[in-house]
Amino acid sequence: MCRMSALAATALALSLATSPALAAKPDKAAPAAEAAPAPRKASPQERQQVAGLDPLARAAFWAREAGADPTDVEAGLQLSQALRQMGNYADAIIAAQQVAVVQPRNIEAKLEIARSHIGRGQGFYAIEPAREAQALAPRDWRIPSLLGVAYEQAQRSEEALAAHRLAVSLAPENPSAISNLALYYAAHGEAGQAEAMLRQAAAKPGAPMVVRQNLALVLGLQGRLDEAERLARQDLPPEAVANNMAWLRSATTTASAATTRSWEGVRKAQ
């Protein structure tokens, strides 16, 4: 049989096998297969309880929830966040993109995509999803603050400064917005201004730990290592303090002083 005839015969056989009218009927009706029960989704209480677990446990929990219902937006976002916190940026982006397929205008999905690109040091690719989020929520200070970091990684300093200033103008009392602008100044050699802003941010009610650690970082980069260490020990375990202080001692030596003014240099010890 020639090749074309063989292909035609195969196609005909498949057509007959799948045609309801021509398929052979069994002599006795086969019992209907029992449908597998749908996976049980966690209750709201169970979802609240998982918030206190480490990122690996949370990723496993939310992966099961997303597998049970791929349209579950909360599961997809929480999975993306946990993966990002583990440093698994590629899978975090995929999880957030799946949420964006279900809800194309979901701001949190766009922000998670942007955060993961920034997390792996590729801020250029964070700019577009962050801008899309900004178009949907122009008064949300988090978005220009994130854009500021993305622009800085993309070596677009003027746009970065404008974005950070916009974030602070939208939330002038927010310690995180102030802290991010301060880190911009620190990365550009204006440690004194950065320190003043970080002290202001750290004094705000509810200031997160990262603000105090940013202040410790800026103090350390100025050579005030004892003060930086005392501040670091307020929030971090001894091994983390030791690692941060080792980096700061290295960064403040003459040989590496030039690197401390880069954005990545300032971020290293966080």
C-alpha positions as CSV (number, residue, x, y, z in Angstrom):
1,M,0.0,0.0,0.0
2,C,1.4,3.4,-0.9
3,R,2.0,6.0,1.9
4,M,-1.1,8.0,0.9
5,S,-3.3,4.9,1.0
6,A,-2.0,4.0,4.4
7,L,-2.8,7.4,5.7
8,A,-6.3,7.3,4.2
9,A,-6.9,3.8,5.7
10,T,-5.8,5.1,9.1
11,A,-8.1,8.1,8.9
12,L,-11.0,5.9,7.9
13,A,-10.3,3.5,10.8
14,L,-10.2,6.4,13.3
15,S,-13.4,7.9,11.8
16,L,-15.3,4.6,12.2
17,A,-13.9,4.1,15.7
18,T,-15.1,7.5,16.9
19,S,-18.4,7.8,15.0
20,P,-21.5,7.3,17.2
21,A,-23.5,6.0,14.3
22,L,-20.9,3.5,13.0
23,A,-19.2,2.4,16.2
24,A,-19.9,-1.2,17.1
25,K,-22.5,-1.6,19.9
26,P,-21.7,-3.9,22.7
27,D,-24.0,-6.9,23.3
28,K,-24.6,-5.8,26.9
29,A,-24.6,-2.3,28.1
30,A,-21.5,-1.6,30.2
31,P,-22.1,-0.1,33.6
32,A,-21.5,3.7,33.7
33,A,-18.3,4.7,35.3
34,E,-18.7,6.5,38.5
35,A,-17.6,10.1,38.3
36,A,-14.6,11.0,40.6
37,P,-15.7,13.3,43.4
38,A,-14.6,16.9,42.9
39,P,-11.6,17.9,45.1
40,R,-12.7,19.5,48.3
41,K,-11.7,23.1,48.6
42,A,-10.5,24.5,51.9
43,S,-12.9,26.4,54.1
44,P,-12.4,30.1,54.7
45,Q,-11.2,29.3,58.2
46,E,-8.6,26.9,56.8
47,R,-7.5,29.5,54.4
48,Q,-7.0,32.0,57.2
49,Q,-4.9,29.5,59.2
50,V,-2.4,28.9,56.4
51,A,-1.4,32.6,56.4
52,G,1.0,31.9,59.3
53,L,2.9,29.1,57.6
54,D,6.2,29.4,55.9
55,P,6.3,30.1,52.1
56,L,6.9,26.4,51.2
57,A,3.9,25.2,53.1
58,R,1.8,28.0,51.8
59,A,2.8,27.2,48.2
60,A,1.8,23.6,48.7
61,F,-1.5,24.5,50.2
62,W,-2.4,27.1,47.5
63,A,-1.2,24.8,44.7
64,R,-3.8,22.3,45.8
65,E,-6.5,24.9,45.9
66,A,-5.6,26.3,42.5
67,G,-5.5,22.7,41.1
68,A,-9.0,22.1,42.5
69,D,-10.3,25.2,40.8
70,P,-8.1,26.9,38.2
71,T,-10.5,29.9,38.3
72,D,-9.9,30.5,42.0
73,V,-8.4,34.0,42.0
74,E,-7.4,34.0,45.7
75,A,-5.6,30.7,45.3
76,G,-3.7,31.8,42.2
77,L,-2.6,35.1,43.8
78,Q,-1.6,33.5,47.1
79,L,0.4,30.8,45.2
80,S,2.2,33.4,43.2
81,Q,3.1,35.3,46.3
82,A,4.4,32.2,48.1
83,L,6.5,31.1,45.1
84,R,7.9,34.6,44.8
85,Q,8.9,34.6,48.5
86,M,10.7,31.3,47.9
87,G,12.6,32.9,45.1
88,N,10.8,30.8,42.5
89,Y,10.1,33.8,40.3
90,A,9.4,32.0,37.0
91,D,6.6,29.9,38.5
92,A,5.3,32.9,40.5
93,I,4.9,34.7,37.2
94,I,3.1,31.8,35.6
95,A,0.7,31.6,38.6
96,A,-0.1,35.3,38.4
97,Q,-0.5,35.2,34.7
98,Q,-3.1,32.4,35.1
99,V,-5.1,34.7,37.3
100,A,-4.8,37.5,34.7
101,V,-6.3,35.1,32.2
102,V,-9.4,34.6,34.4
103,Q,-9.5,38.3,35.4
104,P,-7.7,40.4,32.8
105,R,-8.2,43.6,34.9
106,N,-7.0,42.1,38.2
107,I,-4.6,44.7,39.6
108,E,-3.1,42.3,42.2
109,A,-2.2,39.8,39.5
110,K,-0.4,42.5,37.5
111,L,1.5,43.7,40.6
112,E,2.5,40.1,41.4
113,I,3.9,39.7,37.9
114,A,5.8,43.0,38.3
115,R,7.2,42.0,41.7
116,S,8.5,38.7,40.4
117,H,10.3,40.3,37.5
118,I,11.8,42.8,40.0
119,G,12.7,40.0,42.3
120,R,14.8,38.3,39.7
121,G,16.5,41.6,38.8
122,Q,14.7,42.1,35.5
123,G,12.8,45.3,36.3
124,F,12.4,46.3,32.6
125,Y,9.8,43.5,32.2
126,A,7.9,44.7,35.3
127,I,7.2,48.1,33.8
128,E,4.4,47.1,31.4
129,P,2.3,45.1,33.9
130,A,2.8,47.9,36.5
131,R,1.7,50.6,34.1
132,E,-1.4,48.5,33.2
133,A,-2.1,48.3,37.0
134,Q,-1.6,52.1,37.3
135,A,-4.1,52.8,34.5
136,L,-6.7,50.8,36.5
137,A,-5.8,52.4,39.9
138,P,-4.0,55.7,39.4
139,R,-4.4,56.6,43.1
140,D,-2.8,53.4,44.5
141,W,0.6,54.5,45.9
142,R,2.0,51.0,45.7
143,I,2.1,51.0,41.9
144,P,4.4,54.0,41.4
145,S,6.5,52.8,44.3
146,L,7.0,49.5,42.5
147,L,7.5,51.3,39.2
148,G,10.3,53.3,40.8
149,V,12.2,50.1,41.6
150,A,11.5,48.7,38.1
151,Y,12.7,51.9,36.4
152,E,15.9,51.9,38.6
153,Q,16.7,48.3,37.6
154,A,16.1,49.3,34.0
155,Q,18.6,52.2,34.5
156,R,16.0,54.9,33.9
157,S,16.9,57.0,37.0
158,E,14.8,60.1,36.2
159,E,11.6,58.1,35.7
160,A,12.5,56.1,38.9
161,L,12.7,59.3,41.0
162,A,9.5,60.7,39.5
163,A,7.7,57.5,40.3
164,H,8.9,57.3,43.9
165,R,8.0,61.0,44.5
166,L,4.5,60.3,43.1
167,A,4.1,57.4,45.5
168,V,5.0,59.6,48.4
169,S,2.7,62.4,47.2
170,L,-0.2,59.8,47.1
171,A,0.6,58.5,50.6
172,P,2.7,61.1,52.4
173,E,2.4,59.3,55.8
174,N,3.1,55.8,54.5
175,P,6.4,54.5,55.8
176,S,6.9,52.0,53.0
177,A,6.5,54.7,50.3
178,I,8.9,57.0,52.2
179,S,11.4,54.1,52.7
180,N,11.5,53.2,49.0
181,L,12.2,56.9,48.0
182,A,14.9,57.0,50.7
183,L,16.6,53.9,49.2
184,Y,16.6,55.6,45.9
185,Y,18.6,58.5,47.4
186,A,20.9,56.0,49.2
187,A,21.6,54.2,45.9
188,H,22.6,57.6,44.4
189,G,25.0,58.6,47.0
190,E,22.7,60.8,49.1
191,A,23.0,58.8,52.3
192,G,22.3,61.8,54.6
193,Q,18.9,62.5,53.0
194,A,18.1,58.8,52.9
195,E,18.9,58.5,56.6
196,A,16.7,61.4,57.6
197,M,13.8,60.1,55.6
198,L,14.2,56.5,57.0
199,R,14.2,57.9,60.5
200,Q,11.0,59.7,59.7
201,A,9.5,56.5,58.2
202,A,10.6,54.3,61.1
203,A,8.9,56.6,63.6
204,K,5.5,56.3,61.8
205,P,2.9,54.1,63.6
206,G,2.9,50.6,62.2
207,A,6.1,51.0,60.3
208,P,7.1,47.5,59.1
209,M,10.3,45.8,60.0
210,V,11.8,46.4,56.6
211,V,11.9,50.1,57.2
212,R,14.0,49.7,60.3
213,Q,16.3,47.3,58.4
214,N,16.6,49.8,55.5
215,L,17.7,52.4,58.1
216,A,20.3,49.9,59.5
217,L,21.5,49.4,55.9
218,V,22.0,53.1,55.2
219,L,23.7,53.6,58.5
220,G,26.0,50.7,57.7
221,L,26.8,52.1,54.3
222,Q,28.0,55.3,56.0
223,G,30.4,53.3,58.1
224,R,28.3,53.5,61.3
225,L,28.4,49.7,61.8
226,D,27.8,49.5,65.5
227,E,24.7,51.6,65.3
228,A,23.5,49.6,62.3
229,E,24.1,46.3,64.1
230,R,22.1,47.4,67.2
231,L,19.2,48.3,64.9
232,A,19.4,45.1,62.9
233,R,19.2,43.0,66.1
234,Q,15.8,44.5,67.0
235,D,14.2,42.4,64.2
236,L,16.5,39.8,62.8
237,P,17.9,36.5,64.2
238,P,21.6,36.4,65.0
239,E,22.6,34.5,61.8
240,A,20.8,37.0,59.6
241,V,22.5,39.9,61.4
242,A,25.9,38.2,61.0
243,N,25.3,37.9,57.2
244,N,24.2,41.5,56.8
245,M,27.0,42.9,58.8
246,A,29.6,40.8,56.9
247,W,28.2,42.3,53.7
248,L,28.3,45.8,55.1
249,R,31.8,45.5,56.2
250,S,32.8,44.3,52.8
251,A,30.8,47.0,51.1
252,T,32.3,49.8,53.1
253,T,35.9,48.9,52.2
254,T,37.8,51.1,49.8
255,A,37.9,48.5,47.1
256,S,34.2,48.1,46.9
257,A,33.0,51.5,47.9
258,A,31.9,52.3,44.3
259,T,29.5,49.4,44.3
260,T,27.5,50.7,47.2
261,R,25.9,53.4,45.1
262,S,24.2,51.0,42.8
263,W,20.6,50.0,43.4
264,E,21.5,46.3,43.6
265,G,24.2,47.2,46.1
266,V,21.8,48.9,48.4
267,R,19.3,46.0,48.1
268,K,21.9,43.3,48.8
269,A,21.7,43.3,52.5
270,Q,17.9,43.4,52.8
